[in-house]
Amino acid sequence: MIIDDEPQNLNLLGEVLKQEGYMVSTFPRGNEAMEAALKEPPSLVLLDILMPHMDGFEVCRQFKSHSRIKDIPILFLSALDDEESKIKAFEAGGEDYVAKPFSALEVKARVNTHIIMSQYRNNLKGMVEEKQRELADAHHRLKIWDNAKNDWLNCLAHAIRTPLTGVFGITDLLFSELTETDQTIALRDVYNTSRERIEKLIDDVMLLSEIDVASEHFRIERVTVNTIVSMVLNDLRNKYQSQNIHLLPADNESIVAKANPKLLLRAVFDLLKTATLCVDKTESIEVGVLQEESEVKIIIKTTGKSLPTDDLALFFEVGGQRTLLTPGGDFGLGPALARRIAQLFGGGTSVENVQPHGLSIVMRIPRN
């Protein structure tokens, strides 16, 4: 499209571009060109500046204000060769500026270049829009899958809990009818331990699913980490008679980090409970809270055995821990759940062997 109030310019430019194989439409007025462009957008516009009623700057601004034609490249052709006019042309949205009198070869070269660039931009825009549609569709499918997974796990948990309630109830009743002997007491201890592990496994699976599918449900706030660690230690000592766990004094009694208090309590409990599986009765566990510039570290060190390198790499994987340091089964989902909780807070976990023996388990939480 050529917009110029001088007929000789329209004819000359029209012939030059027709010889290049372009279909050309010419207009002496900007308003007529706008009306035609909105009906059938051209690939490129050659625009004069000095025209009656509406100058080229305003025509360009009008083009750029309509979503249907705003991406069409506009090349100014004008007798005005001063710097101010060129700046105004680019500020109005023009892509190029050619001063009159112009060379036909230069105009053809610039038109060809901008046509090719426009085609590349349009192709790229189409590819981006297609990828955006694909991503939106994938996100929609993933959301459906996540919801289905969550619903399935909820249903599975309910389906498992219901018969287990009956099994546990009948077993409790049977034990209540038995005469207490060393054998029945030992059996009850095994039963209680197994029952607890099954119930915790179900709870862990549900919590892992909820964190993955609906993490926004967990509010992150400022939490005093020392208090959380002390609560977990008291619970372990009262519930499991774990007297070999010692809390190291901290430089600050109110070390604060950003976390969800219930989830942090759960993660610290799981890591400490895991640590108890790595020591025997003669060995000990030390727990410390360390405040650094950007994060808070909860450090758990054992004086027990060390782990092979392969097992260290799988320490926080679901079902990854195979080397049992003490009898009683593997680590379950505890370490995996603790790692996922730390990641939810924007932190992480790590484990390594320490010299001369034992483990160092670390949970990191952001301070701000």
FILO-884042 format. One record per residue: residue in three letters; x, y, z of N, C-alpha, C in turn. Coordinates in steps of 0.2 Angstrom, whole numbers, padded with zeros to 4 digits, always signed. Layout:
% residues N
ALAXYZXYZXYZ;...
% end
This chain:
% residues 368
MET+0004-0006+0000+0000+0000+0000+0004+0006+0000;ILE+0003+0011-0005+0006+0017-0005+0002+0023-0004;ILE+0004+0027+0001-0001+0033+0003+0003+0039+0002;ASP+0001+0043-0003+0005+0050-0005+0000+0054-0009;ASP+0000+0060-0007-0005+0065-0011-0003+0067-0018;GLU+0004+0065-0020+0006+0067-0026+0005+0061-0031;PRO+0001+0062-0036+0000+0057-0041+0006+0054-0044;GLN+0011+0058-0046+0017+0056-0049+0021+0051-0045;ASN+0021+0053-0038+0024+0048-0034+0021+0041-0033;LEU+0014+0042-0033+0010+0035-0033+0011+0031-0039;ASN+0011+0035-0045+0012+0031-0051+0019+0028-0052;LEU+0024+0032-0050+0031+0030-0050+0033+0024-0046;LEU+0031+0025-0039+0032+0019-0034+0028+0013-0036;GLY+0022+0014-0039+0018+0008-0040+0021+0004-0046;GLU+0024+0008-0051+0027+0004-0057+0033+0000-0054;VAL+0037+0004-0050+0043+0001-0048+0042-0006-0044;LEU+0037-0006-0040+0035-0012-0036+0031-0017-0040;LYS+0027-0015-0044+0024-0020-0049+0029-0024-0053;GLN+0034-0020-0055+0039-0024-0058+0043-0029-0054;GLU+0042-0028-0048+0045-0033-0043+0040-0039-0042;GLY+0034-0039-0044+0029-0044-0043+0025-0043-0038;TYR+0025-0036-0035+0020-0035-0029+0013-0033-0032;MET+0008-0034-0028+0002-0031-0030+0001-0025-0026;VAL+0000-0019-0029+0000-0013-0026-0006-0009-0026;SER-0008-0006-0021-0014-0002-0020-0012+0005-0018;THR-0015+0011-0021-0012+0017-0020-0018+0022-0017;PHE-0016+0026-0013-0021+0031-0009-0018+0038-0008;PRO-0022+0043-0010-0020+0050-0009-0021+0053-0002;ARG-0025+0049+0001-0027+0052+0008-0027+0046+0013;GLY-0025+0048+0019-0024+0043+0025-0030+0040+0027;ASN-0035+0043+0027-0042+0040+0030-0044+0035+0025;GLU-0043+0036+0018-0046+0031+0014-0041+0025+0014;ALA-0035+0026+0015-0030+0020+0016-0032+0016+0022;MET-0033+0020+0028-0035+0016+0034-0041+0012+0033;GLU-0046+0014+0030-0052+0010+0028-0051+0004+0024;ALA-0047+0005+0019-0045-0001+0015-0041-0006+0019;ALA-0036-0003+0023-0032-0008+0026-0035-0012+0031;LEU-0040-0009+0035-0044-0013+0040-0048-0018+0036;LYS-0050-0017+0030-0054-0022+0026-0050-0028+0024;GLU-0044-0026+0021-0039-0031+0018-0032-0028+0020;PRO-0029-0030+0025-0023-0028+0028-0017-0029+0022;PRO-0013-0024+0021-0007-0025+0016-0002-0028+0020;SER+0004-0030+0016+0010-0033+0019+0014-0028+0021;LEU+0014-0022+0018+0018-0016+0020+0015-0010+0017;VAL+0017-0004+0021+0014+0003+0019+0020+0007+0018;LEU+0020+0011+0012+0024+0016+0010+0021+0023+0011;LEU+0023+0027+0016+0019+0033+0018+0023+0039+0017;ASP+0019+0044+0014+0022+0051+0014+0020+0055+0020;ILE+0024+0060+0022+0022+0064+0028+0018+0070+0026;LEU+0020+0074+0022+0017+0080+0020+0010+0079+0016;MET+0005+0078+0019-0002+0077+0016-0007+0081+0019;PRO-0012+0084+0015-0018+0087+0018-0022+0083+0023;HIS-0026+0087+0027-0031+0083+0032-0027+0079+0037;MET-0023+0075+0035-0020+0070+0040-0013+0069+0038;ASP-0008+0071+0042-0001+0070+0039+0001+0063+0041;GLY+0007+0061+0038+0009+0054+0039+0011+0052+0046;PHE+0013+0056+0050+0014+0054+0057+0007+0052+0060;GLU+0002+0056+0059-0005+0054+0062-0007+0047+0059;VAL-0006+0047+0052-0008+0040+0049-0005+0034+0052;CYS+0002+0035+0053+0005+0030+0056+0003+0028+0063;ARG+0001+0033+0067-0001+0032+0074-0008+0029+0073;GLN-0012+0031+0068-0019+0027+0068-0018+0020+0066;PHE-0013+0018+0062-0012+0011+0060-0010+0007+0066;LYS-0006+0010+0070-0003+0007+0076-0008+0006+0081;SER-0014+0010+0081-0019+0010+0086-0024+0004+0085;HIS-0024+0001+0079-0029-0004+0078-0025-0011+0078;SER-0028-0016+0082-0025-0022+0083-0024-0026+0076;ARG-0029-0025+0072-0029-0029+0066-0023-0027+0061;ILE-0021-0021+0061-0016-0018+0057-0010-0015+0060;LYS-0009-0016+0067-0004-0013+0070+0003-0016+0069;ASP+0003-0022+0067+0010-0025+0065+0012-0025+0058;ILE+0009-0021+0054+0011-0020+0047+0017-0015+0047;PRO+0022-0017+0044+0028-0012+0044+0026-0006+0039;ILE+0028+0000+0042+0027+0006+0038+0034+0010+0037;LEU+0035+0011+0030+0041+0014+0028+0039+0022+0026;PHE+0042+0026+0029+0041+0033+0027+0045+0035+0021;LEU+0042+0039+0017+0045+0042+0011+0044+0049+0011;SER+0049+0053+0012+0047+0060+0013+0053+0065+0010;ALA+0051+0071+0008+0056+0076+0006+0059+0079+0013;LEU+0056+0078+0018+0059+0080+0025+0065+0076+0027;ASP+0070+0079+0027+0077+0075+0028+0080+0077+0035;ASP+0076+0081+0039+0079+0084+0045+0079+0078+0050;GLU+0083+0079+0055+0083+0074+0061+0077+0074+0065;GLU+0074+0079+0066+0067+0080+0070+0062+0076+0067;SER+0061+0076+0060+0056+0073+0056+0057+0065+0057;LYS+0063+0063+0056+0065+0056+0056+0063+0053+0063;ILE+0065+0057+0069+0064+0055+0075+0056+0054+0076;LYS+0052+0059+0074+0045+0059+0075+0042+0053+0071;ALA+0045+0051+0065+0042+0045+0061+0043+0039+0065;PHE+0049+0038+0068+0050+0032+0072+0046+0032+0078;GLU+0045+0038+0082+0041+0038+0088+0034+0036+0086;ALA+0032+0038+0080+0025+0036+0078+0024+0029+0077;GLY+0029+0025+0076+0029+0018+0075+0032+0016+0068;GLY+0035+0020+0064+0038+0018+0058+0044+0013+0059;GLU+0045+0009+0054+0050+0004+0054+0056+0007+0050;ASP+0055+0012+0045+0061+0014+0041+0059+0021+0038;TYR+0064+0024+0036+0063+0031+0033+0068+0032+0027;VAL+0065+0034+0022+0069+0035+0015+0067+0043+0013;ALA+0072+0046+0012+0072+0053+0010+0071+0054+0003;LYS+0066+0059+0000+0066+0060-0007+0071+0066-0009;PRO+0073+0065-0015+0072+0060-0020+0075+0054-0018;PHE+0072+0048-0020+0074+0042-0018+0077+0038-0024;SER+0080+0033-0023+0083+0028-0028+0078+0022-0028;ALA+0076+0021-0034+0071+0015-0035+0074+0009-0033;LEU+0081+0008-0034+0084+0002-0031+0084+0001-0024;GLU+0085+0007-0020+0085+0007-0013+0078+0006-0010;VAL+0073+0009-0013+0066+0007-0011+0065+0000-0012;LYS+0066-0003-0018+0065-0010-0019+0069-0014-0013;ALA+0075-0013-0012+0079-0016-0007+0076-0016+0000;ARG+0074-0010+0002+0071-0009+0008+0064-0013+0009;VAL+0060-0012+0004+0053-0015+0004+0054-0023+0004;ASN+0059-0026+0000+0060-0033+0001+0062-0035+0007;THR+0067-0031+0010+0070-0033+0017+0064-0033+0022;HIS+0060-0028+0022+0055-0027+0027+0049-0032+0026;ILE+0048-0034+0020+0043-0039+0019+0045-0046+0022;ILE+0052-0048+0020+0055-0054+0023+0055-0054+0031;MET+0057-0048+0034+0057-0048+0041+0050-0048+0044;SER+0045-0045+0041+0038-0046+0043+0036-0053+0043;GLN+0038-0057+0037+0036-0064+0037+0039-0068+0042;TYR+0045-0066+0044+0048-0070+0049+0045-0069+0056;ARG+0043-0062+0057+0040-0061+0063+0033-0064+0064;ASN+0030-0064+0058+0023-0067+0058+0023-0075+0060;ASN+0028-0078+0056+0029-0085+0057+0031-0086+0064;LEU+0036-0082+0067+0038-0083+0074+0032-0082+0079;LYS+0028-0077+0078+0022-0076+0082+0017-0081+0082;GLY+0016-0084+0075+0012-0090+0075+0015-0096+0079;MET+0021-0097+0078+0024-0103+0082+0024-0102+0090;VAL+0025-0095+0092+0024-0094+0099+0017-0095+0101;GLU+0012-0093+0097+0005-0094+0099+0003-0101+0099;GLU+0006-0105+0094+0004-0112+0094+0007-0115+0100;LYS+0013-0113+0102+0017-0116+0108+0013-0114+0114;GLN+0010-0108+0115+0006-0106+0120+0000-0110+0121;ARG-0003-0111+0115-0009-0116+0115-0008-0123+0118;GLU-0002-0125+0115+0000-0132+0117+0002-0132+0125;LEU+0005-0127+0127+0006-0127+0134+0000-0126+0139;ALA-0005-0122+0136-0011-0121+0140-0015-0128+0140;ASP-0015-0131+0134-0018-0138+0134-0015-0143+0138;ALA-0008-0143+0138-0004-0147+0143-0006-0146+0150;HIS-0006-0139+0152-0007-0137+0159-0014-0140+0161;HIS-0019-0139+0156-0026-0141+0157-0026-0149+0159;ARG-0023-0152+0154-0023-0160+0155-0019-0162+0162;LEU-0014-0158+0163-0010-0160+0169-0014-0158+0175;LYS-0018-0153+0175-0022-0151+0181-0027-0156+0182;ILE-0030-0159+0176-0035-0164+0177-0032-0170+0180;TRP-0026-0172+0177-0022-0178+0180-0021-0177+0187;ASP-0018-0171+0189-0017-0170+0196-0023-0171+0200;ASN-0029-0168+0198-0035-0168+0202-0037-0176+0202;ALA-0036-0179+0197-0038-0186+0197-0034-0190+0201;LYS-0027-0189+0201-0022-0192+0205-0024-0191+0213;ASN-0026-0185+0214-0027-0183+0221-0034-0187+0223;ASP-0039-0187+0219-0045-0190+0220-0044-0198+0221;TRP-0040-0200+0217-0038-0208+0217-0035-0209+0224;LEU-0030-0205+0226-0026-0207+0232-0031-0206+0238;ASN-0035-0201+0238-0040-0200+0243-0045-0206+0244;CYS-0047-0208+0238-0051-0214+0238-0047-0220+0240;LEU-0041-0221+0238-0037-0227+0240-0036-0227+0247;ALA-0034-0221+0250-0033-0220+0257-0039-0222+0261;HIS-0045-0220+0259-0051-0222+0262-0052-0229+0261;ALA-0051-0232+0255-0052-0239+0254-0048-0243+0258;ILE-0042-0241+0260-0037-0245+0264-0039-0244+0271;ARG-0040-0238+0273-0042-0237+0280-0048-0240+0283;THR-0053-0241+0279-0059-0244+0281-0058-0251+0283;PRO-0055-0256+0279-0054-0263+0281-0048-0263+0286;LEU-0043-0259+0286-0038-0259+0291-0041-0257+0298;THR-0046-0253+0298-0049-0251+0305-0052-0257+0308;GLY-0056-0261+0303-0058-0268+0306-0053-0273+0308;VAL-0047-0273+0304-0042-0277+0306-0039-0275+0313;PHE-0038-0269+0313-0035-0266+0320-0039-0267+0326;GLY-0046-0266+0324-0050-0267+0330-0051-0274+0332;ILE-0051-0279+0328-0051-0286+0330-0045-0288+0333;THR-0039-0285+0331-0033-0287+0334-0032-0284+0341;ASP-0034-0278+0342-0034-0275+0348-0039-0279+0353;LEU-0044-0281+0351-0049-0285+0355-0046-0292+0357;LEU-0042-0295+0352-0039-0302+0353-0034-0301+0358;PHE-0030-0296+0358-0024-0295+0363-0027-0293+0369;SER-0033-0290+0370-0036-0288+0376-0038-0295+0380;GLU-0040-0300+0376-0042-0306+0379-0036-0311+0380;LEU-0030-0309+0378-0025-0314+0380-0022-0313+0386;THR-0019-0318+0389-0015-0317+0396-0009-0314+0394;GLU-0007-0310+0398+0000-0306+0397+0006-0311+0399;THR+0010-0312+0394+0016-0316+0395+0021-0312+0391;ASP+0027-0315+0392+0033-0312+0388+0031-0312+0380;GLN+0029-0318+0378+0027-0319+0371+0022-0314+0369;THR+0016-0314+0372+0011-0309+0370+0013-0302+0370;ILE+0017-0300+0375+0019-0293+0375+0024-0292+0369;ALA+0028-0296+0368+0033-0295+0362+0028-0295+0355;LEU+0023-0299+0355+0019-0299+0349+0015-0293+0348;ARG+0013-0290+0354+0009-0284+0354+0014-0278+0352;ASP+0020-0278+0354+0025-0273+0352+0026-0273+0345;VAL+0027-0279+0342+0028-0280+0335+0021-0277+0331;TYR+0016-0279+0334+0009-0277+0330+0009-0269+0331;ASN+0010-0266+0337+0009-0259+0337+0014-0255+0333;THR+0020-0258+0332+0025-0255+0328+0023-0255+0320;SER+0020-0261+0318+0018-0262+0311+0012-0258+0310;ARG+0007-0257+0315+0001-0253+0314+0003-0246+0313;GLU+0008-0243+0317+0010-0236+0317+0013-0235+0310;ARG+0017-0240+0308+0020-0239+0301+0015-0238+0296;ILE+0010-0243+0296+0005-0243+0290+0001-0236+0291;GLU-0001-0234+0296-0005-0228+0297-0001-0222+0295;LYS+0006-0222+0297+0010-0216+0295+0011-0216+0287;LEU+0012-0222+0284+0013-0223+0277+0007-0220+0273;ILE+0001-0221+0275-0005-0218+0272-0005-0211+0273;ASP-0003-0208+0279-0003-0201+0280+0002-0198+0276;ASP+0008-0201+0275+0013-0198+0271+0011-0198+0264;VAL+0009-0203+0261+0006-0203+0254+0001-0197+0253;MET-0003-0197+0257-0008-0191+0256-0005-0184+0257;LEU-0001-0183+0261+0002-0177+0262+0007-0175+0256;LEU+0011-0180+0254+0015-0179+0248+0010-0177+0242;SER+0005-0181+0241+0000-0179+0236-0003-0172+0236;GLU-0004-0170+0242-0007-0163+0243-0002-0158+0242;ILE+0004-0159+0244+0009-0154+0243+0011-0153+0235;ASP+0011-0159+0232+0012-0159+0224+0006-0156+0220;VAL+0000-0157+0223-0006-0155+0219-0009-0148+0221;ALA-0009-0147+0228-0012-0141+0230-0007-0138+0236;SER-0001-0136+0233+0004-0133+0238+0002-0126+0241;GLU-0003-0123+0237-0005-0116+0239-0009-0116+0245;HIS-0012-0122+0247-0016-0123+0253-0011-0122+0259;PHE-0005-0122+0259-0001-0122+0265+0002-0115+0265;ARG+0000-0111+0270+0002-0104+0271+0010-0104+0274;ILE+0014-0100+0271+0021-0099+0273+0021-0093+0277;GLU+0024-0094+0283+0024-0088+0288+0031-0088+0292;ARG+0032-0083+0296+0038-0083+0300+0037-0088+0306;VAL+0042-0093+0307+0042-0098+0312+0048-0098+0316;THR+0047-0099+0322+0053-0099+0327+0055-0107+0326;VAL+0061-0108+0323+0063-0115+0322+0065-0118+0328;ASN+0069-0115+0333+0071-0118+0339+0065-0121+0343;THR+0059-0118+0343+0053-0120+0346+0051-0127+0343;ILE+0051-0127+0336+0048-0133+0333+0053-0139+0334;VAL+0059-0137+0334+0064-0143+0335+0063-0146+0343;SER+0062-0141+0347+0061-0143+0354+0055-0147+0355;MET+0050-0145+0352+0043-0149+0352+0044-0156+0349;VAL+0048-0157+0344+0049-0163+0341+0053-0168+0346;LEU+0058-0165+0349+0062-0169+0353+0058-0171+0359;ASN+0054-0167+0362+0050-0169+0368+0045-0174+0366;ASP+0043-0174+0360+0038-0179+0357+0042-0186+0356;LEU+0047-0186+0354+0051-0192+0353+0053-0195+0359;ARG+0055-0191+0364+0057-0193+0370+0051-0197+0374;ASN+0046-0193+0374+0040-0196+0377+0037-0202+0374;LYS+0037-0202+0367+0033-0207+0363+0038-0213+0362;TYR+0044-0212+0361+0048-0218+0359+0054-0219+0364;GLN+0054-0215+0370+0059-0216+0375+0066-0215+0371;SER+0066-0210+0367+0073-0208+0363+0077-0204+0368;GLN+0080-0206+0372+0084-0202+0377+0091-0200+0374;ASN+0093-0203+0369+0100-0202+0366+0100-0197+0361;ILE+0095-0192+0361+0095-0186+0356+0096-0180+0361;HIS+0101-0176+0358+0103-0170+0362+0103-0164+0358;LEU+0099-0159+0361+0099-0152+0357+0105-0148+0359;LEU+0108-0146+0354+0114-0142+0355+0112-0134+0356;PRO+0115-0131+0361+0113-0124+0362+0114-0120+0356;ALA+0110-0115+0354+0110-0110+0349+0112-0103+0351;ASP+0116-0100+0346+0118-0093+0348+0112-0088+0349;ASN+0106-0090+0346+0100-0086+0346+0095-0091+0348;GLU+0091-0089+0353+0085-0094+0356+0079-0093+0351;SER+0079-0088+0347+0073-0086+0343+0075-0086+0336;ILE+0078-0091+0333+0080-0091+0326+0073-0092+0321;VAL+0072-0087+0317+0066-0087+0313+0067-0089+0306;ALA+0063-0093+0303+0063-0094+0296+0056-0094+0293;LYS+0056-0094+0286+0049-0094+0283+0047-0101+0281;ALA+0042-0103+0284+0039-0110+0283+0032-0111+0285;ASN+0029-0117+0284+0023-0118+0287+0024-0122+0294;PRO+0022-0120+0299+0024-0123+0306+0022-0130+0306;LYS+0016-0132+0304+0014-0139+0304+0018-0144+0300;LEU+0020-0141+0294+0024-0145+0289+0031-0145+0292;LEU+0034-0140+0294+0040-0140+0297+0041-0145+0303;LEU+0036-0145+0307+0036-0150+0313+0036-0157+0310;ARG+0032-0158+0305+0032-0165+0302+0039-0167+0299;ALA+0042-0162+0295+0048-0163+0292+0054-0165+0297;VAL+0054-0161+0302+0059-0162+0307+0058-0168+0311;PHE+0052-0170+0312+0050-0176+0316+0053-0182+0311;ASP+0051-0182+0305+0053-0187+0300+0061-0188+0300;LEU+0064-0183+0300+0071-0183+0299+0075-0186+0305;LEU+0072-0183+0311+0074-0186+0318+0073-0193+0318;LYS+0067-0195+0317+0064-0202+0317+0069-0207+0313;THR+0071-0204+0307+0075-0208+0302+0082-0208+0306;ALA+0084-0203+0309+0091-0203+0312+0091-0209+0317;THR+0085-0210+0321+0085-0215+0326+0086-0222+0323;LEU+0084-0223+0317+0085-0229+0314+0093-0230+0312;CYS+0097-0225+0312+0104-0225+0311+0108-0226+0316;VAL+0106-0227+0322+0110-0228+0328+0107-0233+0333;ASP+0111-0236+0337+0109-0241+0342+0109-0238+0348;LYS+0107-0242+0354+0106-0239+0360+0112-0235+0363;THR+0118-0238+0361+0124-0235+0364+0127-0229+0360;GLU+0124-0227+0354+0126-0221+0350+0121-0216+0351;SER+0123-0210+0349+0119-0204+0350+0117-0200+0344;ILE+0113-0195+0345+0111-0190+0340+0111-0183+0343;GLU+0114-0178+0339+0115-0171+0341+0111-0167+0336;VAL+0107-0163+0338+0103-0158+0334+0105-0151+0335;GLY+0106-0147+0330+0108-0140+0331+0104-0136+0326;VAL+0103-0130+0328+0099-0125+0323+0104-0119+0322;LEU+0106-0118+0316+0111-0113+0314+0108-0108+0310;GLN+0109-0102+0311+0107-0096+0308+0112-0093+0303;GLU+0111-0093+0297+0116-0090+0292+0113-0084+0289;GLU+0116-0081+0284+0114-0075+0281+0108-0075+0278;SER+0107-0080+0274+0100-0081+0270+0096-0087+0272;GLU+0099-0091+0276+0095-0097+0277+0096-0100+0284;VAL+0092-0104+0287+0092-0107+0293+0094-0115+0292;LYS+0098-0118+0295+0100-0125+0294+0098-0129+0301;ILE+0094-0134+0300+0093-0139+0305+0098-0145+0304;ILE+0103-0146+0308+0108-0151+0307+0107-0156+0312;ILE+0107-0162+0309+0106-0168+0314+0112-0173+0312;LYS+0116-0174+0318+0122-0178+0317+0121-0184+0321;THR+0123-0190+0318+0123-0196+0322+0130-0199+0323;THR+0131-0203+0329+0138-0206+0330+0138-0213+0328;GLY+0133-0215+0324+0132-0222+0322+0136-0224+0316;LYS+0133-0228+0312+0137-0231+0306+0136-0226+0301;SER+0140-0227+0296+0140-0223+0290+0136-0227+0284;LEU+0135-0223+0279+0131-0227+0273+0136-0227+0267;PRO+0135-0232+0263+0138-0233+0257+0136-0227+0252;THR+0141-0225+0248+0139-0219+0243+0133-0220+0239;ASP+0131-0226+0237+0125-0227+0233+0119-0225+0237;ASP+0119-0227+0244+0114-0226+0248+0113-0219+0250;LEU+0118-0216+0250+0118-0208+0252+0114-0205+0246;ALA+0116-0207+0240+0112-0204+0234+0105-0205+0234;LEU+0103-0211+0237+0096-0212+0237+0092-0211+0244;PHE+0096-0208+0248+0093-0206+0255+0086-0203+0255;PHE+0085-0198+0251+0079-0195+0251+0074-0197+0245;GLU+0075-0202+0242+0071-0205+0237+0066-0209+0240;VAL+0060-0210+0237+0054-0214+0239+0056-0221+0239;GLY+0057-0224+0244+0059-0231+0244+0066-0233+0242;GLY+0070-0227+0242+0077-0228+0240+0082-0231+0245;GLN+0080-0230+0251+0085-0233+0256+0084-0240+0257;ARG+0090-0244+0256+0089-0251+0256+0094-0254+0262;THR+0099-0250+0263+0104-0253+0268+0101-0251+0275;LEU+0099-0256+0279+0096-0255+0286+0102-0255+0291;LEU+0102-0249+0294+0107-0248+0299+0105-0251+0306;THR+0099-0252+0307+0096-0255+0313+0090-0259+0311;PRO+0088-0264+0314+0082-0268+0312+0076-0264+0312;GLY+0071-0266+0309+0064-0262+0309+0062-0260+0302;GLY+0065-0262+0297+0062-0260+0290+0066-0253+0288;ASP+0064-0251+0282+0067-0246+0278+0065-0239+0281;PHE+0067-0234+0278+0065-0227+0281+0058-0225+0279;GLY+0055-0229+0275+0048-0227+0273+0048-0220+0268;LEU+0043-0216+0269+0042-0210+0265+0045-0204+0269;GLY+0048-0205+0275+0050-0199+0280+0055-0195+0276;PRO+0060-0197+0274+0065-0193+0271+0063-0189+0265;ALA+0059-0193+0261+0056-0190+0254+0051-0185+0256;LEU+0047-0186+0261+0042-0181+0263+0046-0175+0266;ALA+0051-0176+0270+0055-0170+0273+0058-0166+0267;ARG+0061-0169+0262+0064-0166+0256+0059-0162+0253;ARG+0053-0165+0251+0048-0161+0248+0045-0155+0251;ILE+0045-0156+0258+0042-0150+0262+0048-0144+0262;ALA+0054-0146+0262+0059-0141+0262+0059-0137+0255;GLN+0058-0141+0250+0058-0138+0243+0052-0133+0243;LEU+0046-0135+0246+0040-0131+0246+0042-0124+0249;PHE+0046-0124+0254+0048-0118+0258+0053-0114+0254;GLY+0056-0117+0249+0061-0114+0245+0068-0116+0247;GLY+0069-0121+0251+0075-0124+0254+0077-0131+0251;GLY+0080-0135+0255+0082-0141+0252+0085-0145+0258;THR+0087-0151+0256+0090-0156+0261+0096-0159+0258;SER+0100-0162+0263+0106-0165+0261+0108-0170+0266;VAL+0113-0175+0264+0115-0180+0269+0122-0182+0267;GLU+0127-0183+0272+0133-0185+0270+0136-0189+0276;ASN+0141-0193+0275+0145-0196+0280+0150-0191+0284;VAL+0150-0192+0290+0155-0188+0294+0161-0192+0297;GLN+0166-0189+0298+0172-0193+0301+0172-0192+0308;PRO+0174-0198+0312+0176-0204+0309+0170-0209+0307;HIS+0164-0207+0310+0159-0212+0308+0152-0208+0309;GLY+0147-0210+0306+0140-0207+0307+0138-0203+0301;LEU+0132-0200+0302+0129-0196+0297+0128-0189+0299;SER+0127-0184+0294+0125-0177+0295+0119-0176+0290;ILE+0113-0175+0293+0107-0174+0289+0106-0166+0290;VAL+0105-0163+0285+0104-0156+0285+0097-0154+0281;MET+0093-0150+0284+0087-0147+0281+0089-0139+0281;ARG+0088-0136+0275+0089-0129+0274+0082-0125+0273;ILE+0081-0120+0276+0075-0116+0276+0077-0108+0275;PRO+0074-0105+0270+0075-0098+0269+0073-0094+0275;ARG+0077-0088+0276+0076-0084+0282+0071-0079+0280;ASN+0071-0076+0273+0067-0071+0271+0063-0073+0265;
% end
